Amino acid sequence: ETRYQDILNLFQGQGETSKAMIDRSVTEQGSKDRQSLASRGLFNSTIQDVNRNQRTTTGNLAKSQVDERVAMNKAGVMERKTELGPDAGFYTQLLQMIGQNQGMGQNQRSYSFQ
C-alpha cells in the first residue's frame, strides 16, 4: 500500500511541477509582451489587457490538461492495482469438507435381493 501511495504522490508531484513551469512560462511571456509593447510605444494601450487575458486563458487550459493527464495516470495505476483476494484453495477445501459432512449425515440404506 505504501508503494502504491508513493506512485500516486509521484504523479501528483509531477503535475504540480508542470503547472509551476506553466505559470513561470506565462509570467515570462507577459514580461516579453510588455517589453515589446513598450518598445513600440503601446505600453498603455488595451492591447496589453488582451494579451494578458490570452496568456491567462492559455495557461489555464495548459494546467487543466496537466490535471487531466495526472488523473488519467492515477486512474491507470488504480486500475492495474491488484490486491490478493481470499485463497481459492481454502474455499475449495471448505466446500469439500461440507460435501463430505453432508454425505455422512444421510442414512445409509442397503438393499439386498436374494
N, C-alpha and C positions, 0 to 999 in steps of 0.2 A: 504494500500500500504506500510506503514511503517513496519508493522509486516511481510509482505511478504519479504521486503528487509532485515529485521533483520535475517530471516531464511536463506536467501541466503548468507548473510555475515557470519553467524554461520558455514555453510558448508565450506565456503572459509577459515575461521579461523582454523577449524579442519584440513583441508587439509594442510595448512601451518605448523601447529604444527606437523602433522605426517611427513611431509617432513624434518622438522628440526630434528626430532628424528632419521630419517633415516640417515641424514648427520652425526649426532653425533655418531650413531652406526658404520657407515663406518669408521669414524675417529678413534674410539676406537679399531676397529678390525685392522686397519692399525698399530696402536701402538703395539698391541699384536703380530701381524705378524713380525714387525721389531725386537721386543724383542726376539721372538723365533728364527729368523734368526741370530741375533747377538749371542745368546747363543750357536748356533750350528756352529758358525764361517762362516756363509754365508751372512753376512750383505752387502757386496759389490758385491754380485752376481746378475745375471739377474733375479733370482727368485723374488727378491723384485719388479722389474718392472712388472713382470707377475702378481703377487699378487695384486699390485696397480690397474692394468688395470681390473682385475676381480672384485675387490671391486667397482671400479667406474662404471663398466657396471651393476653390480648387484644393486648398489644404484640408478642409473638412471632408471633402469627397475622398481624398487620398487616405485620411485617417480612418474613415468608415471602411474602406477597402482593407486596411490593415486589420481592423477589428473583425471583419468577416473572415479573413484568412486565419486569424488566430482561433476563432470559433470553429471553423472547419477542421483545423488541425487538432484541436481539443476533442471535437466530436469523433474524429477518426481514431484517436487514441482510446477514447472511451468505448468505441465500437469494437476495437480489437482487444480490449481488456478481457482477459479470461480469468475467472476465479474457479478454483476447484469446487465442484459440487459434491454431493454425497457419493460415497463409494458404491458403485453399482454392484460390486461383488458382495458387499454386505447385504444389500436388498435381495440379491439372488439367494443367498444362504437363508435369509429370514423367510422368504417365500417357500423355499424347500422344506424348512422346518415346519412351517404352518401346514403345508400339504401332507407331510408325514404324520403330524399330530392329528389331523382330520381323519386320516386313514385308520389310525389306531382307535379312535373313538367309535367307530362303526362296529355293529355286531357282525361277527364273522359267522356266517352260516355255511354249513356244508351239507350237501345233499348227496346221498349215496343211493344208487338204484341197484337192486340185486336181482 
